[in-house]
Amino acid sequence: MPERTILDTKLDRFFGMLDADDDGGIRESDVVSLATKLNAAVGADDPATLARLRDALGAVWSTDLKAMDTDGNGAIDAEEYRVGVRRSLETDADGFLGRMGTLMQEWTTLCDTDGNGVLDREEYAAMYGKTFGVPRQKLDEAFSKLDLNGDGVLSRDEISAAVLEYFTSEEPDAPGNWLFGSA
C-alpha cells in the first residue's frame, strides 16, 4: 500500500465535508445541501449569493465530482475522490482549481455577514464551526495561518492562495493546508 501523503490527508478532510450525511459516499444531494447548511449556520439573508453558491456547487458536482463515481454505484467513496481529484489536477488543473476557487469565493461571500469583502475571525469561525463542528481553538489557529499579511482579516487573495495550496501542495507548512481548520 502506498504511503499516505499530506495531500491525501487534506483530500480526506474535504471529502468528509462534502459527505454531508456522513454515510461514506458523496452524492449530488450531499453537495447541494451544503449551501443550505452554510446559509443556516451563518444566518445569511442574501438569496442572490445563496443562488450563486448553489450554482457553484452544482458546477463542481456536474463537471468534476460526478465522473469520479467510477464503479457506478451512485456515490463517490473516499478512494474514488482522492484518485478523481488527482486526475482532475493532471488533466484540467486550471478548470478544476478555477471551479474550486469560484466555489470558495461564493462560500466566503455568503459568510461575509457584514459585507465588507473580507472574512474576519468571527465570520471564519462561524463558517466552519457552526457548519462542520470544527472547534474554535483549531479555527483560531487556522485563521492565524491563513492571514498571510497579519491584518486580522482574510482577503479574496488570501483565500484564493489557500485554495490553490490546499488542493495542490504536499508541503507540510503551506498555509493553505489550514483552509478548512487545523492541519
Secondary structure, DSSP 8 states (H G I E B T S, - for coil): -----HHHHHHHHHHHHH-TT-SS-B-HHHHHHHHHHHHHHHT---HHHHHHHHHHHHHHIIIIIGGG-TT-SSSB-HHHHHHHHHHHHHHHHHHHHHHHHHHHHHHHHHH-TT-SSSEEHHHHHIIIIIHH---HHHHHHHHHHH-TT-SSEE-HHHHHHHHHHHHH---TT-GGGGTTS--
